[in-house]
């Protein structure tokens, strides 16, 4: 899809209000976002935004309000349920300038459904691994930041919504239950 805009960096399925079938595949490139909707042989393709790219495969999340949030092109983007894409990183632009662009594609993200937040963990300054949490409360449209827990990976358990994260806290690598406690779980 749109080879002139470069290789695919991420993809996610979502709903588009104006898509014929209402569901679509968002296809992210480094500097743009496209969509594919419909059914064979009547595919519909288009460009949602020509500058709102995604930095890496783990840096896009669909949230319960129907919007999609992602990091790319040195900011955070949000596509609302009408398919409108807007820059939501402006309030934290100074902090975003610290993200290490060489390693940003190594970032991770997840949605903490229990508290209504999309969490993006990205490497800042000279770090090569994700070490700063950019936390967007999609209910009130606000940001907060955390640097105390460095993540390598995270998974949301489907039945409970609990986030299990692997990373480092207080210079100790381990597995943690995010936003519940940082009690060390012993591997057997």
C-alpha positions in Angstrom: 0.0 0.0 0.0 1.4 3.3 -1.1 5.1 2.1 -1.7 6.2 5.7 -2.3 5.7 6.5 1.5 8.2 3.8 2.6 8.0 0.6 4.5 5.2 -0.3 6.9 6.1 0.4 10.6 2.9 -0.7 12.3 -0.7 -1.7 11.7 -3.9 -1.9 13.7 -7.6 -2.7 13.0 -10.2 -0.1 14.0 -13.5 1.4 12.9 -13.8 4.3 10.5 -17.1 6.1 10.4 -16.8 6.8 6.7 -15.5 3.4 5.6 -18.1 1.4 3.6 -17.7 -1.6 6.0 -17.0 0.6 9.0 -13.9 -1.4 9.9 -10.5 -0.7 8.5 -6.9 -1.6 8.8 -4.7 1.4 9.6 -1.3 1.1 7.9 1.5 3.2 9.4 4.6 4.3 7.7 7.4 6.4 9.2 5.8 9.6 8.0 2.2 8.9 7.1 -0.9 6.9 7.9 -3.1 5.1 5.4 -6.2 2.9 5.6 -7.5 -0.2 3.8 -11.2 -1.0 4.2 -14.0 -2.9 2.3 -14.0 -6.4 1.1 -12.5 -8.2 -1.8 -12.7 -7.2 -4.6 -14.0 -3.8 -3.6 -11.1 -2.5 -1.4 -10.9 1.1 -0.5 -7.6 2.7 0.3 -6.6 6.2 1.3 -4.4 8.4 3.3 -5.6 9.6 6.7 -2.6 11.9 7.3 0.5 12.6 5.3 2.7 13.5 8.3 1.4 11.4 11.2 3.6 8.4 10.9 4.3 5.7 13.5 7.8 5.0 14.9 7.5 1.3 15.6 5.3 -1.7 15.7 4.5 -1.5 19.4 3.7 2.2 19.5 0.0 2.2 18.5 -3.0 1.5 20.7 -6.8 1.4 20.2 -8.6 2.7 23.3 -12.2 2.1 24.5 -13.5 5.5 23.4 -13.0 4.3 19.8 -9.9 6.4 19.1 -6.4 5.3 18.2 -3.3 6.8 19.7 0.3 6.4 18.5 3.8 7.9 18.6 5.6 8.9 15.5 7.2 11.9 13.7 8.4 13.2 17.1 4.9 13.5 18.7 1.8 11.7 19.7 -1.2 11.4 17.4 -4.9 10.6 18.0 -7.4 9.5 15.4 -11.0 10.1 16.7 -14.0 8.1 15.8 -14.7 10.4 12.8 -11.3 9.6 11.4 -9.8 13.0 12.2 -6.1 12.9 13.1 -4.7 15.4 15.5 -1.4 16.1 17.3 -1.9 15.5 21.0 1.7 15.8 22.0 1.9 19.5 21.9 1.5 20.0 25.7 4.5 17.8 26.4 6.6 18.8 23.3 9.6 19.8 25.5 9.7 16.2 27.0 9.1 14.7 23.6 12.3 16.4 22.3 14.3 14.2 24.6 13.2 10.9 22.9 16.1 9.1 21.3 15.1 9.0 17.6 17.6 6.2 16.8 15.9 3.9 19.3 12.3 5.2 19.4 11.2 2.2 17.3 12.1 0.0 20.3 9.4 1.6 22.5 6.4 -0.3 23.8 2.9 0.6 24.7 -0.2 -0.8 26.3 -3.6 0.3 27.6 -4.4 0.2 31.3 -8.2 -0.2 31.0 -8.7 -0.1 34.7 -7.6 3.5 35.0 -8.3 4.8 31.5 -4.7 5.3 30.3 -2.6 4.6 27.3 1.0 4.1 28.3 3.9 4.6 25.9 7.4 3.7 27.1 10.2 5.3 25.0 14.0 5.7 25.4 15.0 9.3 26.2 18.3 11.1 26.1 21.2 8.6 25.4 19.2 5.5 26.5 18.8 2.6 24.1 16.0 0.9 25.9 12.6 2.3 26.9 12.9 4.3 30.2 10.3 7.0 30.3 6.5 6.5 30.4 4.4 8.9 28.5 0.9 8.3 30.0 -2.2 9.7 28.3 -5.5 9.7 30.2 -7.9 9.2 27.3 -10.9 10.1 29.5 -9.7 13.6 30.4 -7.2 14.1 27.5 -4.2 14.8 29.8 -0.6 13.7 30.1 1.6 12.6 32.9 5.2 11.2 32.9 7.0 8.5 34.9 10.7 7.5 35.0 10.8 5.1 37.9 10.1 1.8 36.0 11.9 0.9 32.8 10.0 -1.6 30.6 11.3 -4.2 28.2 7.8 -5.7 27.5 4.2 -5.6 28.8 1.1 -7.6 28.3 -2.5 -7.0 29.3 -4.4 -10.1 30.6 -7.6 -10.3 28.7 -10.0 -11.4 31.4 -8.9 -8.9 34.2 -7.2 -6.1 32.3 -4.2 -6.4 34.6 -0.9 -5.3 33.0 2.1 -7.6 33.6 5.4 -5.8 32.8 8.9 -7.0 32.5 11.6 -4.4 33.3 13.8 -2.8 35.8 12.8 -1.0 39.0 15.4 0.2 41.5 18.1 -1.4 39.3 16.5 -4.8 39.8 15.2 -6.6 36.7 12.0 -8.5 37.3 8.3 -9.0 36.4 5.8 -6.5 37.9 2.1 -6.1 38.1 1.7 -2.5 36.7 -0.2 0.0 38.8 -1.0 -2.5 41.5 2.4 -3.0 43.3 6.0 -3.5 42.5 6.2 -6.7 44.6 8.8 -8.9 43.1 7.5 -12.1 41.6 10.0 -14.9 41.9 10.7 -16.9 38.8 10.8 -20.7 39.5 
